[in-house]
Amino acid sequence: MRKIIALSALLALGALGMACGDAANTNNASNANANANRMNTNLNTTANTLSNAANSLANAANTAANAANSVANSVSNAMNSNTRTTTTTNTNTVNRNANR
C-alpha cells in the first residue's frame, strides 16, 4: 500500500511540475514575443527618423544647388549682356571712323 501511495504522490507531483513548467514556458514565449514586437517598433521608429533626416538633408542640398544655378545663370546673363554692349560699341566706333 505504501508503494501505491508513494507512486501516486510521485505522479501527482510530476503532473503538477509539468503543468507549472508549461505555464512558465508559455509566459516566457509571450514575453519574448512582446519584447520582439517592441524592438521592431523601436527599429521602425528609428528607421523612419533617419529617413526623415535624410530627406531633409536632400531638400537642403537641392535648395543650395538651385541657388547656385540661379547665381550662375545671373552671372552668365550679365556676361552676355556686357559682351553685346562691348561689341555694339566697337562696331559703332569702327563705322564712325570709316565714315570720316
HULINMO-V363497 format. One record per pair of residues at least 24 apart in sequence whose ideal C-beta (glycine too) atoms are under 7 Angstrom apart, sorted by the first residue. I is the first residue (numbers start at 0). GAP is how many residues later the second one is. D is the distance in Angstrom with one decimal. If there is no record, write none. Layout:
i,gap,d
I,GAP,D
I,GAP,D
This chain:
none
